[in-house]
Every structure is written in C-alpha cells, then in structure tokens.
C-alpha cells in the first residue's frame, strides 16, 4: 500500500452514514473545518455515536495492538504495548492525556483539542476503562487560558450527560519545553516540579501516587477512540503496513497555506508540503520533526514522514539555515531542566559554538570543537533533551555543509541577520519558581 496514493477512509457515524470529508483530513479532522468551531457534545454524538465503553478492556487493547497505533507525541512507542503494560499491573491505574505540546513549531494538538475535544476525551475515557483507571488527568499548558476554559466546559457537559464512568480532571502546567516529558507530568501531579525525572521506574510501573500510569498524547487518544468504533482493519486502510493510520502535521514556513493537516502515515514530505499548497519558491531545506528533529536536504528525494513530532517547516532558499538552527539551540539550552551535566554545561556550549558559527567569525578550530562536543552530548543526560538538540545541530552541519564552509571562510552571510523563519521563542531560561 502506497501512503501517497491511498485515500483515508471516512469514518461512519452511528447510523452508518459517511459524513463529508473536508480538505484538511478525513479522519480526526473530517467535517470540523466546515464549521470552523468546536463541536459540542450533541454534535459529536450525532457524528460518532457514544463512546463504545462495552468494547473497553482486553478487547480494545488487542484491537489497538492489531491496528499498529503508535504514539503521536514524538516518541512513536506502540500504544497497545503501553496499554497492556499498565493493565497488567496491580491496583487502580491512572491515565494522563498529554496536551502540553511544548514543541514551538507545532500546533496540531492545540488544533485537535479546539475542534474535536470530545473525540480526545472519548479516547482518554476508553483508555482508562481498558487499564482499570478511575481518573484521567488532562494536562495543558498554563499559557493557553482559552483552551482550559473550553475543555472545562466540554468536561462539564459530559458530566451533566453522565457520559463518562471515570473522573476527568484538568491541570495547567508550566509551559517549558521539557515540561511535556512524561516523567515531568508525573512529578508535577505528585506535587513536585515539572522537570524530567531519572528512570526507572517508568510511569507505567510507578507513576501518579505510585500507581501504574498510562501517559499518552491527545492525538494518540483520539485515534484510539476511532479504533474502538471502527476496528483495526479500518485503521490500517490508511498509511502503510509498517506505519498504519493517519497523522496530524503542522506545516509552516515557505508554503502557500500553512496550517495543520491530516495525512497518511509514511507519506512523502513532498506530498505533505503539497497538501499545504506547495512551496512558495525554491527551498533550502525542510525541518522535519520540530526542534528535536532533523533538517532534510533539497531535493527531498522521496523522504518520508517519520514517527517524530508532526512538524514540517519549509525553509526558503534565501534564508540561513545555520542562523535558524543557532536560534533554536539557544532556546533549547535555555529551556533545559539544568539537572545534569549535559544540560548544564554541554548543551549551552554547543549553542554558543553554533551562535559563533552563524553570526561570528568562526575558524576551523571552532568547527572541530563543535563536532567533538556533538559526538559526546547524546546518551549522557537524565532525559533525551540533549539528544534531540544534538540531532538538530548535527543535521544542520550536514544539510547546510556548503554554508558552514562559507561562514568559516568569510563570516556570516547576509541572510543570517534576517528575520527567522522558524517560530523560535525567546531564549530566556525559566526561573526556579516557574517549574511549579
């Protein structure tokens, strides 16, 4: 099955009808862009019918495994394996729906929660019923007040209707890059700071209140809600045998219609850019996977979407990829939890070297030092924050290799001082009090 030529199958409603698919997607986003507003519970039930709670439990865990659903938050871990691990532990479990979306170049989760809140909540409740959880914790970024209000209304609407057999609680956490990591969420819910914690034990072993805890991205849970309704064979109608289903992708930069789109897993990057109207001109590279992802060279030569964060940022040919990367690395260095050597010392040093490469007067010695530091940074931190930053930096050195040589020989290029294409927040480190 070729994901570039396979149409996504439009889900049937409770009455067996096929709602029309909009231009943005045929599964998670089908129909929602027709109104441009979130659906209330009545409209959601008319579209999908009630959450099939009778299917929850071992049958749903098996269906998710057969569907091949993987996490859509960036890690790509098999969702069925997570469900089975938590369900197999003793005692009541906990479910965390991760809607933090700390990746600056992504807005897919925010879009999904705005347009289809009840689909996400269905998935969270079905997951809870399948692993023996009595509580769902929906974690959101503290900076999005409107999102919290809207979802609180959705939860209250479901409570009044008696739709859910478990309690759903909404929490707003500090909005830092590493605060969306699963151990950060668990630590915060346990009364600590929203910083990553050393493992083991993993949350599925001992999480919130030392209970087995399932942590899933909100898009993953929305897919789970559809699998519960339409089955694993339906889910595999889209995507490829190795990477089934669809995924949400935030497409930005030098494309004609930036936005959030739903595409089959395994689609080529070129196809995903085409869904967003195609490039506005010649490209110098494409950032795939966000600030923890990699730069892809142009021409793309069949490059496909991976299992990382659903982000594609198209860089115009006349922009400076080294300056874009230097700004992103400075942000990542400032956003680290500062709990281990690689984040306290190694990552800031790499960011400083890259800033010198982009905007200073670098020499061959700096380039040699930068490559050496990038070689020792991964795999040494308490979490994967330094690994992601090193991956981004190393890909920039490869993809923009000609620019590296020119910067070393002649100094910064003129576009290095232009406005950034990537949405890089200010590189201000959070204060100690801001982690709680």
ZIVEN-V607079 format. One record per residue. N is the residue number from 0. RES is the residue in three letters. NEAR is the number of other C-alpha atoms within 8 Angstrom. Layout:
((N	RES	NEAR) (N	RES	NEAR))
This chain:
((0	UNK	6) (1	UNK	7) (2	UNK	12) (3	UNK	9) (4	UNK	5) (5	UNK	10) (6	UNK	5) (7	UNK	10) (8	UNK	9) (9	UNK	11) (10	UNK	10) (11	UNK	10) (12	UNK	12) (13	UNK	9) (14	UNK	5) (15	UNK	6) (16	UNK	7) (17	UNK	8) (18	UNK	11) (19	UNK	7) (20	UNK	10) (21	UNK	12) (22	UNK	5) (23	UNK	10) (24	UNK	12) (25	UNK	15) (26	UNK	12) (27	UNK	10) (28	UNK	14) (29	UNK	14) (30	UNK	11) (31	UNK	13) (32	UNK	11) (33	UNK	6) (34	UNK	6) (35	UNK	7) (36	UNK	8) (37	UNK	9) (38	UNK	12) (39	UNK	8) (40	UNK	10) (41	UNK	7) (42	UNK	8) (43	UNK	12) (44	UNK	9) (45	UNK	9) (46	UNK	9) (47	UNK	9) (48	UNK	9) (49	UNK	6) (50	UNK	8) (51	UNK	9) (52	UNK	7) (53	UNK	4) (54	UNK	8) (55	UNK	14) (56	UNK	9) (57	UNK	7) (58	UNK	8) (59	UNK	11) (60	UNK	13) (61	UNK	9) (62	UNK	12) (63	UNK	14) (64	UNK	12) (65	UNK	7) (66	UNK	13) (67	UNK	13) (68	UNK	14) (69	UNK	10) (70	UNK	13) (71	UNK	14) (72	UNK	12) (73	UNK	10) (74	UNK	9) (75	UNK	10) (76	UNK	7) (77	UNK	11) (78	UNK	13) (79	UNK	13) (80	UNK	8) (81	UNK	11) (82	UNK	13) (83	UNK	10) (84	UNK	9) (85	UNK	14) (86	UNK	10) (87	UNK	7) (88	UNK	8) (89	UNK	5) (90	UNK	6) (91	UNK	9) (92	UNK	16) (93	UNK	17) (94	UNK	15) (95	UNK	13) (96	UNK	14) (97	UNK	13) (98	UNK	12) (99	UNK	11) (100	UNK	12) (101	UNK	12) (102	UNK	8) (103	UNK	11) (104	UNK	13) (105	UNK	14) (106	UNK	10) (107	UNK	11) (108	UNK	11) (109	UNK	10) (110	UNK	9) (111	UNK	12) (112	UNK	12) (113	UNK	11) (114	UNK	13) (115	UNK	13) (116	UNK	13) (117	UNK	11) (118	UNK	10) (119	UNK	14) (120	UNK	10) (121	UNK	12) (122	UNK	13) (123	UNK	15) (124	UNK	12) (125	UNK	13) (126	UNK	13) (127	UNK	16) (128	UNK	14) (129	UNK	14) (130	UNK	13) (131	UNK	10) (132	UNK	13) (133	UNK	11) (134	UNK	12) (135	UNK	16) (136	UNK	12) (137	UNK	12) (138	UNK	14) (139	UNK	13) (140	UNK	13) (141	UNK	9) (142	UNK	6) (143	UNK	8) (144	UNK	7) (145	UNK	6) (146	UNK	10) (147	UNK	11) (148	UNK	8) (149	UNK	9) (150	UNK	10) (151	UNK	9) (152	UNK	8) (153	UNK	12) (154	UNK	9) (155	UNK	8) (156	UNK	9) (157	UNK	11) (158	UNK	9) (159	UNK	7) (160	UNK	6) (161	UNK	7) (162	UNK	8) (163	UNK	8) (164	UNK	7) (165	UNK	11) (166	UNK	8) (167	UNK	9) (168	UNK	8) (169	UNK	10) (170	UNK	8) (171	UNK	9) (172	UNK	13) (173	UNK	12) (174	UNK	10) (175	UNK	9) (176	UNK	10) (177	UNK	14) (178	UNK	15) (179	UNK	12) (180	UNK	9) (181	UNK	9) (182	UNK	11) (183	UNK	15) (184	UNK	13) (185	UNK	11) (186	UNK	15) (187	UNK	13) (188	UNK	8) (189	UNK	8) (190	UNK	6) (191	UNK	8) (192	UNK	9) (193	UNK	14) (194	UNK	14) (195	UNK	14) (196	UNK	9) (197	UNK	6) (198	UNK	5) (199	UNK	4) (200	UNK	6) (201	UNK	9) (202	UNK	14) (203	UNK	12) (204	UNK	12) (205	UNK	12) (206	UNK	13) (207	UNK	13) (208	UNK	6) (209	UNK	7) (210	UNK	13) (211	UNK	17) (212	UNK	15) (213	UNK	13) (214	UNK	10) (215	UNK	12) (216	UNK	12) (217	UNK	13) (218	UNK	12) (219	UNK	14) (220	UNK	16) (221	UNK	15) (222	UNK	11) (223	UNK	12) (224	UNK	14) (225	UNK	10) (226	UNK	14) (227	UNK	12) (228	UNK	8) (229	UNK	9) (230	UNK	11) (231	UNK	12) (232	UNK	7) (233	UNK	10) (234	UNK	12) (235	UNK	13) (236	UNK	10) (237	UNK	16) (238	UNK	17) (239	UNK	14) (240	UNK	7) (241	UNK	4) (242	UNK	9) (243	UNK	17) (244	UNK	13) (245	UNK	12) (246	UNK	10) (247	UNK	11) (248	UNK	13) (249	UNK	15) (250	UNK	16) (251	UNK	11) (252	UNK	11) (253	UNK	12) (254	UNK	14) (255	UNK	9) (256	UNK	7) (257	UNK	10) (258	UNK	8) (259	UNK	12) (260	UNK	12) (261	UNK	14) (262	UNK	11) (263	UNK	16) (264	UNK	15) (265	UNK	13) (266	UNK	13) (267	UNK	11) (268	UNK	12) (269	UNK	9) (270	UNK	9) (271	UNK	11) (272	UNK	13) (273	UNK	9) (274	UNK	8) (275	UNK	13) (276	UNK	9) (277	UNK	10) (278	UNK	12) (279	UNK	7) (280	UNK	7) (281	UNK	7) (282	UNK	12) (283	UNK	12) (284	UNK	14) (285	UNK	13) (286	UNK	14) (287	UNK	13) (288	UNK	14) (289	UNK	16) (290	UNK	12) (291	UNK	9) (292	UNK	13) (293	UNK	13) (294	UNK	12) (295	UNK	12) (296	UNK	9) (297	UNK	9) (298	UNK	4) (299	UNK	9) (300	UNK	5) (301	UNK	7) (302	UNK	9) (303	UNK	8) (304	UNK	10) (305	UNK	7) (306	UNK	9) (307	UNK	11) (308	UNK	12) (309	UNK	17) (310	UNK	13) (311	UNK	15) (312	UNK	14) (313	UNK	14) (314	UNK	14) (315	UNK	12) (316	UNK	9) (317	UNK	6) (318	UNK	11) (319	UNK	9) (320	UNK	11) (321	UNK	15) (322	UNK	13) (323	UNK	11) (324	UNK	12) (325	UNK	12) (326	UNK	11) (327	UNK	10) (328	UNK	13) (329	UNK	13) (330	UNK	13) (331	UNK	11) (332	UNK	12) (333	UNK	11) (334	UNK	13) (335	UNK	12) (336	UNK	8) (337	UNK	7) (338	UNK	7) (339	UNK	8) (340	UNK	9) (341	UNK	11) (342	UNK	16) (343	UNK	11) (344	UNK	8) (345	UNK	11) (346	UNK	13) (347	UNK	12) (348	UNK	8) (349	UNK	12) (350	UNK	12) (351	UNK	9) (352	UNK	10) (353	UNK	13) (354	UNK	13) (355	UNK	10) (356	UNK	16) (357	UNK	12) (358	UNK	11) (359	UNK	9) (360	UNK	11) (361	UNK	13) (362	UNK	8) (363	UNK	7) (364	UNK	7) (365	UNK	10) (366	UNK	10) (367	UNK	8) (368	UNK	8) (369	UNK	11) (370	UNK	9) (371	UNK	8) (372	UNK	10) (373	UNK	12) (374	UNK	7) (375	UNK	7) (376	UNK	14) (377	UNK	11) (378	UNK	7) (379	UNK	7) (380	UNK	14) (381	UNK	9) (382	UNK	8) (383	UNK	9) (384	UNK	10) (385	UNK	14) (386	UNK	11) (387	UNK	11) (388	UNK	13) (389	UNK	11) (390	UNK	11) (391	UNK	14) (392	UNK	11) (393	UNK	10) (394	UNK	11) (395	UNK	14) (396	UNK	10) (397	UNK	7) (398	UNK	10) (399	UNK	10) (400	UNK	9) (401	UNK	6) (402	UNK	8) (403	UNK	11) (404	UNK	8) (405	UNK	10) (406	UNK	14) (407	UNK	12) (408	UNK	8) (409	UNK	7) (410	UNK	11) (411	UNK	12) (412	UNK	8) (413	UNK	6) (414	UNK	8) (415	UNK	12) (416	UNK	8) (417	UNK	7) (418	UNK	4) (419	UNK	8) (420	UNK	8) (421	UNK	8) (422	UNK	7) (423	UNK	10) (424	UNK	6) (425	UNK	5) (426	UNK	11) (427	UNK	7) (428	UNK	7) (429	UNK	9) (430	UNK	6) (431	UNK	5) (432	UNK	5) (433	UNK	7) (434	UNK	10) (435	UNK	9))
